[in-house]
Amino acid sequence: MLALVHALHVLGGLNLALPALGRVRLRVLAHPARRYLVVQVVAQPVLFAGLVLAQAPVRDALPPAAVVLATAVCAVAVVVVLRVLAARR
């Protein structure tokens, strides 16, 4: 659901930037598609973790080390994605 809402937002932004009767080459859409995928790679695990935590009692289902580990994995993913994007520029 989150991916669909984000895709609609991205496509809506592209529609404002493009002429109504203009043609678009697929190569031009590569950069927005890459940004979309980067956001989804980070957002989907965070959404999943939030949904799991919202349905379970946190103290019984999740040890504190798991919360620290999940946060560290998300932080590492963000750093890796940022370095990959910086290396392409």
N, CA, C and O atoms as CSV, one atom per row, in Angstrom:
chain,resi,resn,atom,element,x,y,z
A,1,MET,N,N,0.820,-1.186,0.000
A,1,MET,CA,C,0.000,0.000,0.000
A,1,MET,C,C,0.871,1.259,0.000
A,1,MET,O,O,0.598,2.214,-0.727
A,2,LEU,N,N,1.923,1.245,0.827
A,2,LEU,CA,C,2.822,2.389,0.873
A,2,LEU,C,C,3.513,2.592,-0.468
A,2,LEU,O,O,3.680,3.727,-0.914
A,3,ALA,N,N,3.914,1.502,-1.111
A,3,ALA,CA,C,4.578,1.606,-2.412
A,3,ALA,C,C,3.628,2.188,-3.455
A,3,ALA,O,O,4.053,2.968,-4.308
A,4,LEU,N,N,2.367,1.824,-3.400
A,4,LEU,CA,C,1.387,2.344,-4.359
A,4,LEU,C,C,1.170,3.841,-4.155
A,4,LEU,O,O,1.118,4.595,-5.128
A,5,VAL,N,N,1.044,4.271,-2.932
A,5,VAL,CA,C,0.848,5.693,-2.651
A,5,VAL,C,C,2.077,6.486,-3.095
A,5,VAL,O,O,1.947,7.564,-3.674
A,6,HIS,N,N,3.261,5.954,-2.823
A,6,HIS,CA,C,4.482,6.631,-3.237
A,6,HIS,C,C,4.594,6.680,-4.757
A,6,HIS,O,O,5.022,7.694,-5.308
A,7,ALA,N,N,4.216,5.596,-5.446
A,7,ALA,CA,C,4.260,5.574,-6.911
A,7,ALA,C,C,3.309,6.613,-7.493
A,7,ALA,O,O,3.660,7.295,-8.456
A,8,LEU,N,N,2.122,6.745,-6.931
A,8,LEU,CA,C,1.190,7.766,-7.396
A,8,LEU,C,C,1.747,9.173,-7.185
A,8,LEU,O,O,1.562,10.051,-8.027
A,9,HIS,N,N,2.418,9.379,-6.078
A,9,HIS,CA,C,3.025,10.677,-5.792
A,9,HIS,C,C,4.130,10.993,-6.802
A,9,HIS,O,O,4.200,12.110,-7.316
A,10,VAL,N,N,4.985,10.019,-7.084
A,10,VAL,CA,C,6.079,10.215,-8.044
A,10,VAL,C,C,5.517,10.482,-9.438
A,10,VAL,O,O,5.969,11.405,-10.117
A,11,LEU,N,N,4.547,9.695,-9.870
A,11,LEU,CA,C,3.960,9.890,-11.192
A,11,LEU,C,C,3.227,11.228,-11.298
A,11,LEU,O,O,3.255,11.873,-12.347
A,12,GLY,N,N,2.585,11.636,-10.232
A,12,GLY,CA,C,1.934,12.942,-10.234
A,12,GLY,C,C,2.929,14.076,-10.375
A,12,GLY,O,O,2.673,15.047,-11.088
A,13,GLY,N,N,4.067,13.959,-9.698
A,13,GLY,CA,C,5.115,14.972,-9.834
A,13,GLY,C,C,5.697,15.011,-11.232
A,13,GLY,O,O,6.005,16.083,-11.751
A,14,LEU,N,N,5.849,13.844,-11.844
A,14,LEU,CA,C,6.357,13.794,-13.212
A,14,LEU,C,C,5.347,14.390,-14.194
A,14,LEU,O,O,5.735,15.043,-15.163
A,15,ASN,N,N,4.079,14.172,-13.952
A,15,ASN,CA,C,3.050,14.731,-14.837
A,15,ASN,C,C,3.067,16.255,-14.823
A,15,ASN,O,O,2.770,16.884,-15.839
A,16,LEU,N,N,3.406,16.848,-13.700
A,16,LEU,CA,C,3.476,18.311,-13.635
A,16,LEU,C,C,4.683,18.842,-14.389
A,16,LEU,O,O,4.654,19.968,-14.886
A,17,ALA,N,N,5.738,18.052,-14.482
A,17,ALA,CA,C,6.968,18.509,-15.122
A,17,ALA,C,C,6.996,18.254,-16.621
A,17,ALA,O,O,7.824,18.831,-17.326
A,18,LEU,N,N,6.114,17.405,-17.121
A,18,LEU,CA,C,6.136,17.041,-18.538
A,18,LEU,C,C,5.032,17.752,-19.304
A,18,LEU,O,O,3.961,18.006,-18.752
A,19,PRO,N,N,5.282,18.079,-20.575
A,19,PRO,CA,C,4.212,18.666,-21.380
A,19,PRO,C,C,3.112,17.647,-21.651
A,19,PRO,O,O,3.374,16.445,-21.699
A,20,ALA,N,N,1.897,18.116,-21.826
A,20,ALA,CA,C,0.742,17.227,-21.968
A,20,ALA,C,C,0.831,16.349,-23.207
A,20,ALA,O,O,0.464,15.175,-23.151
A,21,LEU,N,N,1.299,16.877,-24.301
A,21,LEU,CA,C,1.360,16.102,-25.538
A,21,LEU,C,C,2.780,15.686,-25.906
A,21,LEU,O,O,3.019,15.205,-27.013
A,22,GLY,N,N,3.718,15.866,-24.988
A,22,GLY,CA,C,5.113,15.538,-25.273
A,22,GLY,C,C,5.389,14.048,-25.174
A,22,GLY,O,O,4.624,13.294,-24.572
A,23,ARG,N,N,6.493,13.641,-25.774
A,23,ARG,CA,C,6.928,12.247,-25.705
A,23,ARG,C,C,8.018,12.114,-24.652
A,23,ARG,O,O,8.804,13.035,-24.429
A,24,VAL,N,N,8.050,10.962,-24.017
A,24,VAL,CA,C,9.029,10.714,-22.973
A,24,VAL,C,C,9.828,9.470,-23.345
A,24,VAL,O,O,9.262,8.439,-23.709
A,25,ARG,N,N,11.128,9.579,-23.251
A,25,ARG,CA,C,11.981,8.421,-23.490
A,25,ARG,C,C,12.172,7.675,-22.175
A,25,ARG,O,O,12.244,8.277,-21.104
A,26,LEU,N,N,12.251,6.366,-22.280
A,26,LEU,CA,C,12.402,5.545,-21.071
A,26,LEU,C,C,13.689,5.858,-20.329
A,26,LEU,O,O,13.744,5.732,-19.106
A,27,ARG,N,N,14.715,6.260,-21.044
A,27,ARG,CA,C,15.992,6.581,-20.397
A,27,ARG,C,C,15.846,7.741,-19.409
A,27,ARG,O,O,16.532,7.790,-18.388
A,28,VAL,N,N,14.950,8.667,-19.724
A,28,VAL,CA,C,14.724,9.821,-18.850
A,28,VAL,C,C,14.077,9.390,-17.535
A,28,VAL,O,O,14.280,10.033,-16.505
A,29,LEU,N,N,13.313,8.323,-17.564
A,29,LEU,CA,C,12.619,7.865,-16.358
A,29,LEU,C,C,13.502,7.016,-15.440
A,29,LEU,O,O,13.054,6.599,-14.372
A,30,ALA,N,N,14.729,6.760,-15.834
A,30,ALA,CA,C,15.612,5.911,-15.027
A,30,ALA,C,C,15.947,6.555,-13.678
A,30,ALA,O,O,15.934,5.880,-12.649
A,31,HIS,N,N,16.242,7.837,-13.684
A,31,HIS,CA,C,16.620,8.498,-12.428
A,31,HIS,C,C,15.460,8.533,-11.424
A,31,HIS,O,O,15.672,8.195,-10.259
A,32,PRO,N,N,14.244,8.927,-11.825
A,32,PRO,CA,C,13.129,8.862,-10.864
A,32,PRO,C,C,12.827,7.429,-10.411
A,32,PRO,O,O,12.449,7.213,-9.259
A,33,ALA,N,N,12.990,6.461,-11.297
A,33,ALA,CA,C,12.750,5.068,-10.909
A,33,ALA,C,C,13.777,4.615,-9.881
A,33,ALA,O,O,13.443,3.888,-8.946
A,34,ARG,N,N,15.019,5.038,-10.050
A,34,ARG,CA,C,16.070,4.683,-9.094
A,34,ARG,C,C,15.788,5.296,-7.725
A,34,ARG,O,O,15.931,4.634,-6.697
A,35,ARG,N,N,15.387,6.562,-7.720
A,35,ARG,CA,C,15.046,7.209,-6.443
A,35,ARG,C,C,13.866,6.524,-5.782
A,35,ARG,O,O,13.859,6.337,-4.565
A,36,TYR,N,N,12.869,6.147,-6.567
A,36,TYR,CA,C,11.701,5.438,-6.042
A,36,TYR,C,C,12.122,4.131,-5.369
A,36,TYR,O,O,11.673,3.823,-4.265
A,37,LEU,N,N,12.979,3.372,-6.033
A,37,LEU,CA,C,13.425,2.097,-5.468
A,37,LEU,C,C,14.246,2.289,-4.199
A,37,LEU,O,O,14.127,1.502,-3.260
A,38,VAL,N,N,15.076,3.326,-4.161
A,38,VAL,CA,C,15.873,3.590,-2.956
A,38,VAL,C,C,14.962,3.893,-1.777
A,38,VAL,O,O,15.172,3.384,-0.675
A,39,VAL,N,N,13.966,4.711,-2.006
A,39,VAL,CA,C,13.035,5.045,-0.918
A,39,VAL,C,C,12.285,3.800,-0.466
A,39,VAL,O,O,12.081,3.608,0.733
A,40,GLN,N,N,11.871,2.952,-1.404
A,40,GLN,CA,C,11.122,1.752,-1.045
A,40,GLN,C,C,11.984,0.735,-0.305
A,40,GLN,O,O,11.498,0.052,0.597
A,41,VAL,N,N,13.256,0.627,-0.676
A,41,VAL,CA,C,14.152,-0.310,0.011
A,41,VAL,C,C,14.287,0.057,1.478
A,41,VAL,O,O,14.408,-0.821,2.332
A,42,VAL,N,N,14.266,1.337,1.773
A,42,VAL,CA,C,14.369,1.772,3.171
A,42,VAL,C,C,12.998,1.765,3.853
A,42,VAL,O,O,12.891,1.375,5.016
A,43,ALA,N,N,11.960,2.187,3.150
A,43,ALA,CA,C,10.651,2.380,3.783
A,43,ALA,C,C,9.915,1.076,4.070
A,43,ALA,O,O,9.233,0.978,5.090
A,44,GLN,N,N,10.031,0.088,3.217
A,44,GLN,CA,C,9.275,-1.146,3.418
A,44,GLN,C,C,9.684,-1.900,4.693
A,44,GLN,O,O,8.802,-2.324,5.440
A,45,PRO,N,N,10.978,-2.084,4.972
A,45,PRO,CA,C,11.320,-2.742,6.253
A,45,PRO,C,C,10.887,-1.935,7.479
A,45,PRO,O,O,10.479,-2.504,8.492
A,46,VAL,N,N,10.977,-0.625,7.381
A,46,VAL,CA,C,10.543,0.210,8.510
A,46,VAL,C,C,9.038,0.072,8.710
A,46,VAL,O,O,8.571,-0.030,9.845
A,47,LEU,N,N,8.277,0.068,7.621
A,47,LEU,CA,C,6.828,-0.125,7.714
A,47,LEU,C,C,6.490,-1.495,8.293
A,47,LEU,O,O,5.621,-1.608,9.158
A,48,PHE,N,N,7.171,-2.529,7.821
A,48,PHE,CA,C,6.928,-3.870,8.323
A,48,PHE,C,C,7.218,-3.961,9.821
A,48,PHE,O,O,6.436,-4.539,10.576
A,49,ALA,N,N,8.338,-3.391,10.244
A,49,ALA,CA,C,8.683,-3.414,11.672
A,49,ALA,C,C,7.647,-2.660,12.495
A,49,ALA,O,O,7.283,-3.094,13.587
A,50,GLY,N,N,7.176,-1.538,11.975
A,50,GLY,CA,C,6.151,-0.782,12.689
A,50,GLY,C,C,4.851,-1.555,12.825
A,50,GLY,O,O,4.206,-1.517,13.873
A,51,LEU,N,N,4.465,-2.258,11.760
A,51,LEU,CA,C,3.238,-3.058,11.828
A,51,LEU,C,C,3.375,-4.221,12.794
A,51,LEU,O,O,2.435,-4.537,13.522
A,52,VAL,N,N,4.534,-4.861,12.807
A,52,VAL,CA,C,4.755,-5.983,13.728
A,52,VAL,C,C,4.751,-5.486,15.164
A,52,VAL,O,O,4.145,-6.107,16.037
A,53,LEU,N,N,5.423,-4.373,15.412
A,53,LEU,CA,C,5.478,-3.845,16.776
A,53,LEU,C,C,4.118,-3.344,17.250
A,53,LEU,O,O,3.816,-3.408,18.442
A,54,ALA,N,N,3.304,-2.852,16.337
A,54,ALA,CA,C,1.989,-2.344,16.735
A,54,ALA,C,C,1.039,-3.469,17.142
A,54,ALA,O,O,0.102,-3.233,17.905
A,55,GLN,N,N,1.263,-4.684,16.650
A,55,GLN,CA,C,0.344,-5.786,16.931
A,55,GLN,C,C,0.807,-6.681,18.084
A,55,GLN,O,O,0.024,-7.488,18.585
A,56,ALA,N,N,2.027,-6.553,18.497
A,56,ALA,CA,C,2.543,-7.443,19.544
A,56,ALA,C,C,2.947,-6.630,20.768
A,56,ALA,O,O,3.377,-5.483,20.645
A,57,PRO,N,N,2.806,-7.233,21.960
A,57,PRO,CA,C,3.351,-6.570,23.140
A,57,PRO,C,C,4.877,-6.528,23.032
A,57,PRO,O,O,5.532,-7.565,22.927
A,58,VAL,N,N,5.415,-5.347,23.060
A,58,VAL,CA,C,6.837,-5.162,22.762
A,58,VAL,C,C,7.729,-5.849,23.788
A,58,VAL,O,O,8.745,-6.434,23.415
A,59,ARG,N,N,7.391,-5.795,25.022
A,59,ARG,CA,C,8.269,-6.363,26.051
A,59,ARG,C,C,8.354,-7.884,25.957
A,59,ARG,O,O,9.412,-8.458,26.214
A,60,ASP,N,N,7.268,-8.535,25.596
A,60,ASP,CA,C,7.274,-9.991,25.539
A,60,ASP,C,C,7.804,-10.514,24.207
A,60,ASP,O,O,8.495,-11.532,24.180
A,61,ALA,N,N,7.499,-9.851,23.126
A,61,ALA,CA,C,7.818,-10.374,21.806
A,61,ALA,C,C,9.214,-9.993,21.326
A,61,ALA,O,O,9.795,-10.708,20.510
A,62,LEU,N,N,9.752,-8.904,21.806
A,62,LEU,CA,C,10.975,-8.382,21.226
A,62,LEU,C,C,11.996,-8.034,22.301
A,62,LEU,O,O,11.753,-7.146,23.118
A,63,PRO,N,N,13.128,-8.717,22.313
A,63,PRO,CA,C,14.172,-8.327,23.261
A,63,PRO,C,C,14.801,-6.999,22.823
A,63,PRO,O,O,14.774,-6.656,21.641
A,64,PRO,N,N,15.360,-6.265,23.771
A,64,PRO,CA,C,15.955,-4.967,23.419
A,64,PRO,C,C,17.072,-5.079,22.378
A,64,PRO,O,O,17.271,-4.159,21.586
A,65,ALA,N,N,17.790,-6.182,22.374
A,65,ALA,CA,C,18.866,-6.344,21.393
A,65,ALA,C,C,18.316,-6.381,19.965
A,65,ALA,O,O,18.981,-5.927,19.035
A,66,ALA,N,N,17.126,-6.910,19.789
A,66,ALA,CA,C,16.531,-6.970,18.450
A,66,ALA,C,C,16.182,-5.573,17.946
A,66,ALA,O,O,16.318,-5.291,16.755
A,67,VAL,N,N,15.737,-4.706,18.836
A,67,VAL,CA,C,15.432,-3.330,18.440
A,67,VAL,C,C,16.713,-2.616,18.028
A,67,VAL,O,O,16.735,-1.907,17.023
A,68,VAL,N,N,17.771,-2.800,18.796
A,68,VAL,CA,C,19.063,-2.191,18.462
A,68,VAL,C,C,19.582,-2.739,17.142
A,68,VAL,O,O,20.090,-1.982,16.315
A,69,LEU,N,N,19.460,-4.033,16.935
A,69,LEU,CA,C,19.918,-4.657,15.699
A,69,LEU,C,C,19.124,-4.148,14.490
A,69,LEU,O,O,19.714,-3.859,13.449
A,70,ALA,N,N,17.824,-4.038,14.610
A,70,ALA,CA,C,16.995,-3.536,13.511
A,70,ALA,C,C,17.345,-2.089,13.175
A,70,ALA,O,O,17.401,-1.714,12.003
A,71,THR,N,N,17.578,-1.289,14.192
A,71,THR,CA,C,17.967,0.101,13.961
A,71,THR,C,C,19.323,0.175,13.275
A,71,THR,O,O,19.521,0.992,12.376
A,72,ALA,N,N,20.248,-0.663,13.688
A,72,ALA,CA,C,21.576,-0.677,13.069
A,72,ALA,C,C,21.511,-1.123,11.614
A,72,ALA,O,O,22.206,-0.567,10.763
A,73,VAL,N,N,20.685,-2.117,11.321
A,73,VAL,CA,C,20.544,-2.582,9.936
A,73,VAL,C,C,19.970,-1.472,9.062
A,73,VAL,O,O,20.437,-1.264,7.942
A,74,CYS,N,N,18.975,-0.764,9.555
A,74,CYS,CA,C,18.405,0.350,8.784
A,74,CYS,C,C,19.440,1.458,8.571
A,74,CYS,O,O,19.521,2.031,7.484
A,75,ALA,N,N,20.220,1.755,9.591
A,75,ALA,CA,C,21.243,2.791,9.462
A,75,ALA,C,C,22.308,2.387,8.443
A,75,ALA,O,O,22.739,3.212,7.637
A,76,VAL,N,N,22.729,1.134,8.473
A,76,VAL,CA,C,23.722,0.655,7.506
A,76,VAL,C,C,23.153,0.705,6.096
A,76,VAL,O,O,23.862,1.077,5.161
A,77,ALA,N,N,21.896,0.340,5.926
A,77,ALA,CA,C,21.272,0.393,4.600
A,77,ALA,C,C,21.242,1.821,4.070
A,77,ALA,O,O,21.510,2.048,2.890
A,78,VAL,N,N,20.926,2.767,4.913
A,78,VAL,CA,C,20.896,4.168,4.486
A,78,VAL,C,C,22.290,4.641,4.094
A,78,VAL,O,O,22.445,5.318,3.078
A,79,VAL,N,N,23.303,4.297,4.878
A,79,VAL,CA,C,24.677,4.704,4.564
A,79,VAL,C,C,25.135,4.093,3.246
A,79,VAL,O,O,25.749,4.780,2.429
A,80,VAL,N,N,24.848,2.824,3.028
A,80,VAL,CA,C,25.254,2.163,1.787
A,80,VAL,C,C,24.564,2.806,0.591
A,80,VAL,O,O,25.206,3.070,-0.426
A,81,VAL,N,N,23.284,3.057,0.702
A,81,VAL,CA,C,22.553,3.675,-0.407
A,81,VAL,C,C,23.097,5.067,-0.703
A,81,VAL,O,O,23.268,5.429,-1.867
A,82,LEU,N,N,23.367,5.841,0.322
A,82,LEU,CA,C,23.909,7.175,0.111
A,82,LEU,C,C,25.291,7.154,-0.536
A,82,LEU,O,O,25.596,7.995,-1.381
A,83,ARG,N,N,26.121,6.203,-0.144
A,83,ARG,CA,C,27.453,6.083,-0.769
A,83,ARG,C,C,27.366,5.650,-2.214
A,83,ARG,O,O,28.128,6.134,-3.050
A,84,VAL,N,N,26.454,4.746,-2.525
A,84,VAL,CA,C,26.289,4.318,-3.905
A,84,VAL,C,C,25.807,5.477,-4.766
A,84,VAL,O,O,26.294,5.677,-5.878
A,85,LEU,N,N,24.862,6.230,-4.255
A,85,LEU,CA,C,24.373,7.381,-5.009
A,85,LEU,C,C,25.430,8.459,-5.158
A,85,LEU,O,O,25.504,9.102,-6.205
A,86,ALA,N,N,26.249,8.673,-4.141
A,86,ALA,CA,C,27.314,9.669,-4.223
A,86,ALA,C,C,28.402,9.245,-5.204
A,86,ALA,O,O,29.005,10.089,-5.868
A,87,ALA,N,N,28.654,7.941,-5.296
A,87,ALA,CA,C,29.688,7.463,-6.215
A,87,ALA,C,C,29.253,7.605,-7.665
A,87,ALA,O,O,30.103,7.701,-8.549
A,88,ARG,N,N,27.983,7.621,-7.926
A,88,ARG,CA,C,27.481,7.743,-9.309
A,88,ARG,C,C,27.494,9.186,-9.796
A,88,ARG,O,O,27.367,9.428,-10.996
A,89,ARG,N,N,27.641,10.125,-8.912
A,89,ARG,CA,C,27.615,11.535,-9.332
A,89,ARG,C,C,28.934,11.973,-9.806
A,89,ARG,O,O,29.097,13.129,-10.198
